[in-house]
Amino acid sequence: MNKEELRARINELLADHEYDRIDETLFLNMELLKGDNDLAAVHFLLKIYKEEKASGKETVLDKTGSVEALLERYTILKFYLHRIEFGLMDANLSDFYAFTVNNRVTPQEMLIVMKYCVAPEHLDKVQQTIKKM
């Protein structure tokens, strides 16, 4: 299997709502993950799915449905968190707030993405800024 075939297989599993098989499929193709940042990100984002599933909430995979949509969502959320981290959105969080509401971002998703995308020394600042919303 090559990267394109693996991505297509992940999209099939997403379309069929066979989310629990995605992790296994990625694990069996670990060598491909090492050379593909998108597939590696999908592997990381499965942590969000598992946390949301365990809490009984609608999962990030239910909300996206494709590798492309999942990565786009992650990229946008990461972008907003970095803007908050670097003090570029302190006064106006309306776009960030609209994104989180419109995309039904769960606390689990927010916390996991923050943990991996925000520098530890800025984490408290970002959390405090978001609490002001």
DOTOR-503339 format. One record per residue: residue number from 1; x, y, z of N, C-alpha, C in turn; residue in three letters. Coordinates in Angstrom, 3 decimals, decimal comma. Atoms other than C-alpha are relative to their C-alpha. Layout:
// residues N
pos=NUM | neast=X | nnorth=Y | nup=Z | caeast=X | canorth=Y | caup=Z | ceast=X | cnorth=Y | cup=Z | code=ALA
...
This chain:
// residues 133
pos=1 | neast=0,847 | nnorth=-1,176 | nup=0,000 | caeast=0,000 | canorth=0,000 | caup=0,000 | ceast=0,892 | cnorth=1,239 | cup=0,000 | code=MET
pos=2 | neast=-0,744 | nnorth=-1,264 | nup=-0,005 | caeast=1,278 | canorth=3,503 | caup=-0,796 | ceast=-0,811 | cnorth=1,061 | cup=0,755 | code=ASN
pos=3 | neast=0,646 | nnorth=-1,056 | nup=-0,773 | caeast=0,360 | canorth=6,843 | caup=0,840 | ceast=-1,391 | cnorth=0,331 | cup=-0,525 | code=LYS
pos=4 | neast=1,297 | nnorth=-0,340 | nup=0,590 | caeast=-2,460 | canorth=7,606 | caup=-1,579 | ceast=-1,037 | cnorth=-1,090 | cup=0,267 | code=GLU
pos=5 | neast=0,906 | nnorth=1,112 | nup=-0,287 | caeast=-3,982 | canorth=4,159 | caup=-1,108 | ceast=-0,394 | cnorth=-0,016 | cup=1,477 | code=GLU
pos=6 | neast=0,286 | nnorth=-0,039 | nup=-1,425 | caeast=-3,706 | canorth=4,482 | caup=2,664 | ceast=-0,975 | cnorth=1,131 | cup=0,309 | code=LEU
pos=7 | neast=0,912 | nnorth=-1,126 | nup=-0,204 | caeast=-5,367 | canorth=7,895 | caup=2,590 | ceast=-1,404 | cnorth=-0,356 | cup=-0,506 | code=ARG
pos=8 | neast=1,296 | nnorth=0,420 | nup=0,548 | caeast=-8,150 | canorth=6,477 | caup=0,383 | ceast=-0,672 | cnorth=-1,005 | cup=0,937 | code=ALA
pos=9 | neast=0,556 | nnorth=0,995 | nup=-0,919 | caeast=-8,596 | canorth=3,575 | caup=2,801 | ceast=-0,534 | cnorth=0,678 | cup=1,268 | code=ARG
pos=10 | neast=0,457 | nnorth=-0,735 | nup=-1,182 | caeast=-8,859 | canorth=5,971 | caup=5,762 | ceast=-1,300 | cnorth=0,733 | cup=-0,331 | code=ILE
pos=11 | neast=1,233 | nnorth=-0,678 | nup=0,419 | caeast=-11,472 | canorth=7,983 | caup=3,842 | ceast=-1,168 | cnorth=-0,982 | cup=-0,101 | code=ASN
pos=12 | neast=1,050 | nnorth=1,029 | nup=0,055 | caeast=-13,427 | canorth=4,764 | caup=3,214 | ceast=-0,495 | cnorth=-0,348 | cup=1,401 | code=GLU
pos=13 | neast=0,375 | nnorth=0,324 | nup=-1,382 | caeast=-13,354 | canorth=3,914 | caup=6,911 | ceast=-0,793 | cnorth=1,139 | cup=0,634 | code=LEU
pos=14 | neast=0,758 | nnorth=-1,152 | nup=-0,501 | caeast=-14,517 | canorth=7,435 | caup=7,737 | ceast=-1,411 | cnorth=0,010 | cup=-0,578 | code=LEU
pos=15 | neast=1,313 | nnorth=0,003 | nup=0,656 | caeast=-17,356 | canorth=7,215 | caup=5,210 | ceast=-0,904 | cnorth=-1,096 | cup=0,540 | code=ALA
pos=16 | neast=0,762 | nnorth=1,134 | nup=-0,531 | caeast=-18,423 | canorth=3,857 | caup=6,642 | ceast=-0,172 | cnorth=0,055 | cup=1,524 | code=ASP
pos=17 | neast=0,071 | nnorth=-0,181 | nup=-1,458 | caeast=-18,175 | canorth=5,165 | caup=10,239 | ceast=0,679 | cnorth=-1,145 | cup=0,753 | code=HIS
pos=18 | neast=-0,786 | nnorth=1,058 | nup=-0,644 | caeast=-15,669 | canorth=2,405 | caup=11,058 | ceast=1,248 | cnorth=0,623 | cup=0,632 | code=GLU
pos=19 | neast=-1,070 | nnorth=-0,800 | nup=-0,571 | caeast=-13,601 | canorth=4,768 | caup=13,150 | ceast=1,021 | cnorth=-0,806 | cup=0,789 | code=TYR
pos=20 | neast=-0,924 | nnorth=0,782 | nup=-0,823 | caeast=-12,120 | canorth=2,160 | caup=15,455 | ceast=1,011 | cnorth=-0,782 | cup=-0,839 | code=ASP
pos=21 | neast=-0,931 | nnorth=0,727 | nup=0,868 | caeast=-10,450 | canorth=0,468 | caup=12,483 | ceast=1,093 | cnorth=0,908 | cup=-0,574 | code=ARG
pos=22 | neast=-0,985 | nnorth=-0,937 | nup=0,555 | caeast=-8,535 | canorth=3,626 | caup=11,488 | ceast=1,337 | cnorth=-0,143 | cup=0,702 | code=ILE
pos=23 | neast=-1,244 | nnorth=0,113 | nup=-0,766 | caeast=-5,973 | canorth=3,335 | caup=14,280 | ceast=0,759 | cnorth=-1,264 | cup=-0,378 | code=ASP
pos=24 | neast=-0,611 | nnorth=1,276 | nup=0,387 | caeast=-5,320 | canorth=-0,310 | caup=13,412 | ceast=0,601 | cnorth=0,083 | cup=-1,405 | code=GLU
pos=25 | neast=-0,477 | nnorth=-0,139 | nup=1,380 | caeast=-4,967 | canorth=0,530 | caup=9,715 | ceast=1,260 | cnorth=0,852 | cup=-0,054 | code=THR
pos=26 | neast=-1,196 | nnorth=-0,840 | nup=-0,036 | caeast=-2,493 | canorth=3,309 | caup=10,451 | ceast=1,168 | cnorth=-0,735 | cup=0,646 | code=LEU
pos=27 | neast=-1,051 | nnorth=0,753 | nup=-0,683 | caeast=-0,553 | canorth=1,108 | caup=12,858 | ceast=0,642 | cnorth=-1,029 | cup=-0,928 | code=PHE
pos=28 | neast=-0,523 | nnorth=1,005 | nup=0,929 | caeast=-0,195 | canorth=-1,598 | caup=10,206 | ceast=0,822 | cnorth=0,619 | cup=-1,127 | code=LEU
pos=29 | neast=-0,726 | nnorth=-0,712 | nup=1,056 | caeast=1,227 | canorth=1,027 | caup=7,848 | ceast=0,883 | cnorth=1,099 | cup=0,594 | code=ASN
pos=30 | neast=-0,781 | nnorth=-0,977 | nup=-0,743 | caeast=3,490 | canorth=2,826 | caup=10,324 | ceast=1,130 | cnorth=0,617 | cup=-0,822 | code=MET
pos=31 | neast=-1,092 | nnorth=-0,533 | nup=0,833 | caeast=6,309 | canorth=3,221 | caup=7,786 | ceast=-0,490 | cnorth=1,157 | cup=-0,873 | code=GLU
pos=32 | neast=0,559 | nnorth=-1,082 | nup=0,820 | caeast=4,039 | canorth=5,370 | caup=5,611 | ceast=-0,266 | cnorth=1,244 | cup=0,841 | code=LEU
pos=33 | neast=0,248 | nnorth=-1,134 | nup=-0,886 | caeast=3,187 | canorth=7,556 | caup=8,593 | ceast=1,262 | cnorth=0,833 | cup=0,207 | code=LEU
pos=34 | neast=-1,267 | nnorth=-0,699 | nup=-0,244 | caeast=6,830 | canorth=8,409 | caup=9,097 | ceast=0,330 | cnorth=0,987 | cup=-1,112 | code=LYS
pos=35 | neast=-0,325 | nnorth=-0,870 | nup=1,124 | caeast=7,039 | canorth=9,996 | caup=5,667 | ceast=-1,137 | cnorth=0,885 | cup=-0,457 | code=GLY
pos=36 | neast=1,159 | nnorth=-0,787 | nup=0,425 | caeast=3,654 | canorth=11,740 | caup=5,556 | ceast=-0,574 | cnorth=0,752 | cup=1,199 | code=ASP
pos=37 | neast=0,463 | nnorth=-0,806 | nup=-1,127 | caeast=2,815 | canorth=14,602 | caup=7,896 | ceast=-1,520 | cnorth=-0,046 | cup=0,168 | code=ASN
pos=38 | neast=1,462 | nnorth=0,038 | nup=-0,094 | caeast=-0,902 | canorth=14,457 | caup=7,056 | ceast=-0,476 | cnorth=-1,278 | cup=0,681 | code=ASP
pos=39 | neast=0,396 | nnorth=1,268 | nup=-0,612 | caeast=-1,230 | canorth=10,786 | caup=7,943 | ceast=0,429 | cnorth=-0,067 | cup=1,461 | code=LEU
pos=40 | neast=-0,458 | nnorth=-0,047 | nup=-1,388 | caeast=0,819 | canorth=11,326 | caup=11,095 | ceast=-0,949 | cnorth=0,868 | cup=0,830 | code=ALA
pos=41 | neast=0,956 | nnorth=-0,862 | nup=-0,703 | caeast=-1,561 | canorth=14,152 | caup=12,056 | ceast=-1,316 | cnorth=-0,737 | cup=0,248 | code=ALA
pos=42 | neast=1,222 | nnorth=0,782 | nup=-0,187 | caeast=-4,551 | canorth=11,852 | caup=11,519 | ceast=0,189 | cnorth=-0,955 | cup=1,175 | code=VAL
pos=43 | neast=-0,301 | nnorth=0,914 | nup=-1,101 | caeast=-2,909 | canorth=9,352 | caup=13,853 | ceast=-0,088 | cnorth=0,736 | cup=1,343 | code=HIS
pos=44 | neast=0,051 | nnorth=-0,826 | nup=-1,206 | caeast=-2,488 | canorth=12,099 | caup=16,466 | ceast=-1,438 | cnorth=0,405 | cup=0,322 | code=PHE
pos=45 | neast=1,367 | nnorth=-0,486 | nup=-0,211 | caeast=-6,061 | canorth=13,367 | caup=15,988 | ceast=-0,953 | cnorth=-1,107 | cup=0,455 | code=LEU
pos=46 | neast=0,821 | nnorth=1,099 | nup=-0,511 | caeast=-7,432 | canorth=9,919 | caup=16,792 | ceast=-0,108 | cnorth=0,042 | cup=1,526 | code=LEU
pos=47 | neast=0,083 | nnorth=-0,170 | nup=-1,456 | caeast=-6,684 | canorth=10,812 | caup=20,437 | ceast=-1,249 | cnorth=0,793 | cup=0,355 | code=LYS
pos=48 | neast=1,204 | nnorth=-0,799 | nup=-0,226 | caeast=-9,445 | canorth=13,405 | caup=20,204 | ceast=-1,228 | cnorth=-0,891 | cup=-0,134 | code=ILE
pos=49 | neast=1,125 | nnorth=0,912 | nup=0,229 | caeast=-11,831 | canorth=10,822 | caup=18,765 | ceast=-0,217 | cnorth=-0,919 | cup=1,205 | code=TYR
pos=50 | neast=0,114 | nnorth=0,949 | nup=-1,112 | caeast=-11,074 | canorth=8,364 | caup=21,580 | ceast=-0,518 | cnorth=0,671 | cup=1,272 | code=LYS
pos=51 | neast=0,461 | nnorth=-0,741 | nup=-1,181 | caeast=-11,575 | canorth=10,998 | caup=24,309 | ceast=-1,484 | cnorth=0,346 | cup=-0,127 | code=GLU
pos=52 | neast=1,401 | nnorth=-0,377 | nup=0,204 | caeast=-14,847 | canorth=12,202 | caup=22,795 | ceast=-0,907 | cnorth=-1,225 | cup=0,053 | code=GLU
pos=53 | neast=0,791 | nnorth=1,231 | nup=-0,010 | caeast=-16,111 | canorth=8,663 | caup=22,261 | ceast=-0,196 | cnorth=-0,484 | cup=1,438 | code=LYS
pos=54 | neast=0,075 | nnorth=0,454 | nup=-1,392 | caeast=-15,322 | canorth=7,761 | caup=25,877 | ceast=-0,966 | cnorth=0,849 | cup=0,826 | code=ALA
pos=55 | neast=0,905 | nnorth=-0,876 | nup=-0,750 | caeast=-17,336 | canorth=10,758 | caup=27,074 | ceast=-1,419 | cnorth=-0,036 | cup=-0,558 | code=SER
pos=56 | neast=1,337 | nnorth=0,134 | nup=0,571 | caeast=-20,293 | canorth=9,825 | caup=24,870 | ceast=-0,424 | cnorth=1,155 | cup=-0,889 | code=GLY
pos=57 | neast=0,312 | nnorth=-1,154 | nup=0,841 | caeast=-20,083 | canorth=12,970 | caup=22,752 | ceast=0,138 | cnorth=-0,346 | cup=-1,481 | code=LYS
pos=58 | neast=-0,225 | nnorth=0,099 | nup=1,440 | caeast=-20,322 | canorth=13,360 | caup=19,004 | ceast=1,498 | cnorth=0,216 | cup=-0,216 | code=GLU
pos=59 | neast=-1,454 | nnorth=-0,064 | nup=0,144 | caeast=-16,765 | canorth=12,832 | caup=17,800 | ceast=0,432 | cnorth=0,877 | cup=-1,166 | code=THR
pos=60 | neast=-0,587 | nnorth=-0,807 | nup=1,063 | caeast=-14,498 | canorth=14,899 | caup=15,621 | ceast=-0,088 | cnorth=-0,732 | cup=-1,351 | code=VAL
pos=61 | neast=0,091 | nnorth=0,762 | nup=1,242 | caeast=-14,631 | canorth=12,088 | caup=13,052 | ceast=-1,414 | cnorth=0,034 | cup=-0,559 | code=LEU
pos=62 | neast=1,382 | nnorth=-0,151 | nup=0,461 | caeast=-18,436 | canorth=12,309 | caup=12,912 | ceast=-0,200 | cnorth=1,354 | cup=-0,685 | code=ASP
pos=63 | neast=0,170 | nnorth=-1,373 | nup=0,488 | caeast=-18,083 | canorth=16,030 | caup=12,195 | ceast=0,771 | cnorth=0,279 | cup=-1,276 | code=LYS
pos=64 | neast=-0,852 | nnorth=-0,307 | nup=1,150 | caeast=-15,504 | canorth=15,771 | caup=9,432 | ceast=-0,263 | cnorth=-0,917 | cup=-1,182 | code=THR
pos=65 | neast=0,334 | nnorth=0,936 | nup=1,067 | caeast=-15,933 | canorth=12,622 | caup=7,335 | ceast=1,064 | cnorth=-0,265 | cup=-1,051 | code=GLY
pos=66 | neast=-1,090 | nnorth=0,274 | nup=0,940 | caeast=-12,678 | canorth=12,819 | caup=5,384 | ceast=1,314 | cnorth=0,461 | cup=0,608 | code=SER
pos=67 | neast=-1,333 | nnorth=-0,402 | nup=-0,463 | caeast=-8,952 | canorth=13,118 | caup=5,949 | ceast=0,188 | cnorth=1,491 | cup=-0,239 | code=VAL
pos=68 | neast=-0,187 | nnorth=-1,402 | nup=0,361 | caeast=-8,980 | canorth=16,488 | caup=4,182 | ceast=-0,750 | cnorth=0,924 | cup=0,952 | code=GLU
pos=69 | neast=0,801 | nnorth=-0,832 | nup=-0,899 | caeast=-11,790 | canorth=17,920 | caup=6,325 | ceast=0,555 | cnorth=-0,029 | cup=1,417 | code=ALA
pos=70 | neast=-0,590 | nnorth=0,133 | nup=-1,331 | caeast=-10,188 | canorth=16,607 | caup=9,511 | ceast=1,252 | cnorth=0,863 | cup=0,115 | code=LEU
pos=71 | neast=-1,233 | nnorth=-0,787 | nup=-0,029 | caeast=-6,838 | canorth=18,196 | caup=8,644 | ceast=-0,277 | cnorth=1,494 | cup=-0,108 | code=LEU
pos=72 | neast=0,356 | nnorth=-1,425 | nup=0,117 | caeast=-8,470 | canorth=21,481 | caup=7,629 | ceast=-0,488 | cnorth=0,527 | cup=1,347 | code=GLU
pos=73 | neast=0,518 | nnorth=-0,387 | nup=-1,315 | caeast=-10,322 | canorth=21,632 | caup=10,955 | ceast=1,151 | cnorth=0,174 | cup=0,989 | code=ARG
pos=74 | neast=-1,140 | nnorth=-0,045 | nup=-0,902 | caeast=-7,129 | canorth=20,887 | caup=12,890 | ceast=0,886 | cnorth=1,218 | cup=-0,301 | code=TYR
pos=75 | neast=-0,854 | nnorth=-1,120 | nup=0,394 | caeast=-5,143 | canorth=23,483 | caup=10,923 | ceast=-0,603 | cnorth=1,334 | cup=0,423 | code=THR
pos=76 | neast=0,659 | nnorth=-1,245 | nup=-0,383 | caeast=-7,707 | canorth=26,225 | caup=11,542 | ceast=0,026 | cnorth=0,175 | cup=1,515 | code=ILE
pos=77 | neast=-0,016 | nnorth=-0,085 | nup=-1,458 | caeast=-7,981 | canorth=25,436 | caup=15,251 | ceast=1,408 | cnorth=0,326 | cup=0,503 | code=LEU
pos=78 | neast=-1,394 | nnorth=-0,254 | nup=-0,375 | caeast=-4,200 | canorth=25,368 | caup=15,563 | ceast=0,387 | cnorth=1,451 | cup=-0,311 | code=LYS
pos=79 | neast=-0,267 | nnorth=-1,380 | nup=0,400 | caeast=-3,983 | canorth=28,706 | caup=13,705 | ceast=-0,550 | cnorth=0,974 | cup=1,047 | code=PHE
pos=80 | neast=0,598 | nnorth=-0,881 | nup=-1,002 | caeast=-6,393 | canorth=30,375 | caup=16,148 | ceast=0,732 | cnorth=-0,090 | cup=1,330 | code=TYR
pos=81 | neast=-0,700 | nnorth=0,155 | nup=-1,276 | caeast=-4,625 | canorth=28,931 | caup=19,176 | ceast=1,368 | cnorth=0,680 | cup=-0,023 | code=LEU
pos=82 | neast=-1,293 | nnorth=-0,691 | nup=0,111 | caeast=-1,262 | canorth=30,212 | caup=17,918 | ceast=-0,182 | cnorth=1,510 | cup=0,028 | code=HIS
pos=83 | neast=0,265 | nnorth=-1,442 | nup=-0,023 | caeast=-2,748 | canorth=33,668 | caup=17,344 | ceast=-0,282 | cnorth=0,463 | cup=1,430 | code=ARG
pos=84 | neast=0,259 | nnorth=-0,332 | nup=-1,404 | caeast=-4,030 | canorth=33,664 | caup=20,919 | ceast=1,299 | cnorth=-0,086 | cup=0,797 | code=ILE
pos=85 | neast=-1,265 | nnorth=0,207 | nup=-0,715 | caeast=-0,696 | canorth=32,327 | caup=22,187 | ceast=0,937 | cnorth=1,192 | cup=-0,163 | code=GLU
pos=86 | neast=-0,932 | nnorth=-1,090 | nup=0,279 | caeast=1,229 | canorth=35,160 | caup=20,549 | ceast=-0,629 | cnorth=1,381 | cup=0,166 | code=PHE
pos=87 | neast=0,618 | nnorth=-1,276 | nup=-0,323 | caeast=-1,202 | canorth=37,861 | caup=21,665 | ceast=-0,578 | cnorth=0,743 | cup=-1,186 | code=GLY
pos=88 | neast=0,506 | nnorth=-0,657 | nup=1,204 | caeast=-2,633 | canorth=38,558 | caup=18,230 | ceast=-1,528 | cnorth=0,030 | cup=-0,062 | code=LEU
pos=89 | neast=1,463 | nnorth=0,022 | nup=0,000 | caeast=-6,289 | canorth=38,006 | caup=19,192 | ceast=-0,582 | cnorth=0,388 | cup=1,357 | code=MET
pos=90 | neast=0,483 | nnorth=-0,274 | nup=-1,348 | caeast=-6,584 | canorth=39,243 | caup=22,771 | ceast=-1,285 | cnorth=0,818 | cup=0,031 | code=ASP
pos=91 | neast=1,139 | nnorth=-0,906 | nup=-0,064 | caeast=-9,098 | canorth=41,987 | caup=22,037 | ceast=-1,239 | cnorth=-0,542 | cup=-0,711 | code=ALA
pos=92 | neast=1,145 | nnorth=0,425 | nup=0,797 | caeast=-11,299 | canorth=40,226 | caup=19,484 | ceast=0,063 | cnorth=-1,497 | cup=-0,278 | code=ASN
pos=93 | neast=0,034 | nnorth=1,451 | nup=0,158 | caeast=-12,034 | canorth=36,539 | caup=19,807 | ceast=-1,245 | cnorth=-0,461 | cup=-0,756 | code=LEU
pos=94 | neast=1,272 | nnorth=0,363 | nup=0,617 | caeast=-15,267 | canorth=36,629 | caup=17,812 | ceast=0,159 | cnorth=-1,027 | cup=-1,116 | code=SER
pos=95 | neast=-0,212 | nnorth=0,985 | nup=1,070 | caeast=-13,864 | canorth=34,725 | caup=14,808 | ceast=0,315 | cnorth=-1,378 | cup=0,583 | code=ASP
pos=96 | neast=-0,347 | nnorth=1,258 | nup=-0,669 | caeast=-12,364 | canorth=32,075 | caup=17,082 | ceast=-1,248 | cnorth=-0,609 | cup=0,641 | code=PHE
pos=97 | neast=1,230 | nnorth=0,472 | nup=-0,636 | caeast=-15,591 | canorth=31,823 | caup=19,046 | ceast=-0,972 | cnorth=-0,559 | cup=-1,038 | code=TYR
pos=98 | neast=0,897 | nnorth=0,458 | nup=1,067 | caeast=-17,638 | canorth=31,520 | caup=15,835 | ceast=0,468 | cnorth=-1,344 | cup=-0,555 | code=ALA
pos=99 | neast=-0,533 | nnorth=1,273 | nup=0,495 | caeast=-15,339 | canorth=28,749 | caup=14,593 | ceast=-0,322 | cnorth=-1,138 | cup=0,962 | code=PHE
pos=100 | neast=0,231 | nnorth=1,075 | nup=-0,971 | caeast=-15,659 | canorth=26,764 | caup=17,817 | ceast=-1,475 | cnorth=-0,363 | cup=0,093 | code=THR
pos=101 | neast=1,437 | nnorth=0,266 | nup=-0,071 | caeast=-19,446 | canorth=27,123 | caup=17,892 | ceast=-0,488 | cnorth=-0,675 | cup=-1,284 | code=VAL
pos=102 | neast=0,465 | nnorth=0,531 | nup=1,286 | caeast=-20,057 | canorth=26,490 | caup=14,180 | ceast=0,508 | cnorth=-1,411 | cup=-0,280 | code=ASN
pos=103 | neast=-0,602 | nnorth=1,310 | nup=0,243 | caeast=-17,782 | canorth=23,446 | caup=14,193 | ceast=-0,149 | cnorth=-0,947 | cup=1,189 | code=ASN
pos=104 | neast=0,297 | nnorth=0,832 | nup=-1,172 | caeast=-18,963 | canorth=22,110 | caup=17,550 | ceast=1,278 | cnorth=-0,607 | cup=0,605 | code=ARG
pos=105 | neast=-1,264 | nnorth=0,434 | nup=-0,598 | caeast=-15,459 | canorth=21,937 | caup=19,013 | ceast=-0,268 | cnorth=-0,352 | cup=1,463 | code=VAL
pos=106 | neast=0,217 | nnorth=0,458 | nup=-1,372 | caeast=-15,596 | canorth=19,912 | caup=22,228 | ceast=1,160 | cnorth=0,427 | cup=0,896 | code=THR
pos=107 | neast=-1,108 | nnorth=-0,293 | nup=-0,916 | caeast=-13,553 | canorth=20,632 | caup=25,351 | ceast=1,170 | cnorth=-0,980 | cup=-0,179 | code=PRO
pos=108 | neast=-1,067 | nnorth=0,984 | nup=0,203 | caeast=-11,645 | canorth=17,393 | caup=24,711 | ceast=0,873 | cnorth=0,387 | cup=-1,207 | code=GLN
pos=109 | neast=-0,751 | nnorth=-0,389 | nup=1,201 | caeast=-10,678 | canorth=18,534 | caup=21,218 | ceast=0,870 | cnorth=1,217 | cup=0,291 | code=GLU
pos=110 | neast=-0,740 | nnorth=-1,224 | nup=-0,300 | caeast=-9,651 | canorth=21,980 | caup=22,446 | ceast=1,219 | cnorth=-0,299 | cup=0,869 | code=MET
pos=111 | neast=-1,104 | nnorth=0,282 | nup=-0,922 | caeast=-7,523 | canorth=20,617 | caup=25,284 | ceast=1,114 | cnorth=-0,816 | cup=-0,650 | code=LEU
pos=112 | neast=-1,025 | nnorth=0,828 | nup=0,642 | caeast=-5,750 | canorth=17,994 | caup=23,194 | ceast=0,786 | cnorth=0,806 | cup=-1,021 | code=ILE
pos=113 | neast=-0,715 | nnorth=-0,813 | nup=0,990 | caeast=-4,933 | canorth=20,412 | caup=20,379 | ceast=0,876 | cnorth=1,031 | cup=0,710 | code=VAL
pos=114 | neast=-0,819 | nnorth=-0,948 | nup=-0,770 | caeast=-3,750 | canorth=22,987 | caup=22,933 | ceast=1,250 | cnorth=-0,670 | cup=0,539 | code=MET
pos=115 | neast=-1,133 | nnorth=0,722 | nup=-0,600 | caeast=-1,537 | canorth=20,408 | caup=24,618 | ceast=1,124 | cnorth=-0,213 | cup=-1,007 | code=LYS
pos=116 | neast=-1,006 | nnorth=0,302 | nup=1,005 | caeast=0,238 | canorth=19,618 | caup=21,361 | ceast=0,439 | cnorth=1,196 | cup=-0,828 | code=TYR
pos=117 | neast=-0,317 | nnorth=-1,113 | nup=0,890 | caeast=0,231 | canorth=23,026 | caup=19,677 | ceast=0,449 | cnorth=1,275 | cup=0,708 | code=CYS
pos=118 | neast=-0,358 | nnorth=-1,203 | nup=-0,743 | caeast=0,785 | canorth=25,600 | caup=22,403 | ceast=1,201 | cnorth=-0,321 | cup=0,887 | code=VAL
pos=119 | neast=-1,180 | nnorth=0,198 | nup=-0,841 | caeast=4,131 | canorth=25,975 | caup=24,131 | ceast=-0,431 | cnorth=-0,088 | cup=1,465 | code=ALA
pos=120 | neast=0,416 | nnorth=0,186 | nup=-1,404 | caeast=3,873 | canorth=24,770 | caup=27,761 | ceast=0,019 | cnorth=1,292 | cup=0,817 | code=PRO
pos=121 | neast=-0,097 | nnorth=-1,240 | nup=-0,781 | caeast=4,951 | canorth=28,156 | caup=29,103 | ceast=-1,104 | cnorth=1,008 | cup=-0,362 | code=GLU
pos=122 | neast=1,093 | nnorth=-0,891 | nup=0,409 | caeast=2,043 | canorth=29,824 | caup=27,229 | ceast=-1,382 | cnorth=-0,616 | cup=0,210 | code=HIS
pos=123 | neast=1,266 | nnorth=0,727 | nup=-0,110 | caeast=-0,645 | canorth=27,255 | caup=27,980 | ceast=-0,991 | cnorth=0,693 | cup=0,934 | code=LEU
pos=124 | neast=0,891 | nnorth=-0,663 | nup=-0,955 | caeast=-2,065 | canorth=29,047 | caup=31,028 | ceast=-0,564 | cnorth=1,293 | cup=-0,593 | code=ASP
pos=125 | neast=0,443 | nnorth=-1,256 | nup=0,635 | caeast=-2,228 | canorth=32,356 | caup=29,127 | ceast=-1,093 | cnorth=-0,282 | cup=-1,033 | code=LYS
pos=126 | neast=0,980 | nnorth=0,338 | nup=1,028 | caeast=-4,110 | canorth=30,719 | caup=26,242 | ceast=-1,303 | cnorth=-0,441 | cup=0,660 | code=VAL
pos=127 | neast=1,205 | nnorth=0,468 | nup=-0,683 | caeast=-6,537 | canorth=28,981 | caup=28,600 | ceast=-0,755 | cnorth=1,157 | cup=0,648 | code=GLN
pos=128 | neast=0,644 | nnorth=-1,151 | nup=-0,634 | caeast=-7,213 | canorth=32,208 | caup=30,490 | ceast=-0,673 | cnorth=0,901 | cup=-1,035 | code=GLN
pos=129 | neast=0,582 | nnorth=-0,812 | nup=1,067 | caeast=-7,828 | canorth=34,096 | caup=27,246 | ceast=-1,282 | cnorth=-0,633 | cup=-0,517 | code=THR
pos=130 | neast=1,175 | nnorth=0,712 | nup=0,510 | caeast=-10,268 | canorth=31,446 | caup=26,033 | ceast=-1,130 | cnorth=0,028 | cup=1,020 | code=ILE
pos=131 | neast=1,036 | nnorth=-0,035 | nup=-1,047 | caeast=-12,116 | canorth=31,458 | caup=29,374 | ceast=-0,771 | cnorth=1,315 | cup=-0,034 | code=LYS
pos=132 | neast=0,660 | nnorth=-1,312 | nup=0,077 | caeast=-12,945 | canorth=35,136 | caup=28,735 | ceast=-1,122 | cnorth=0,006 | cup=-1,042 | code=LYS
pos=133 | neast=0,983 | nnorth=0,001 | nup=1,092 | caeast=-15,093 | canorth=34,130 | caup=25,742 | ceast=-1,393 | cnorth=-0,004 | cup=0,533 | code=MET
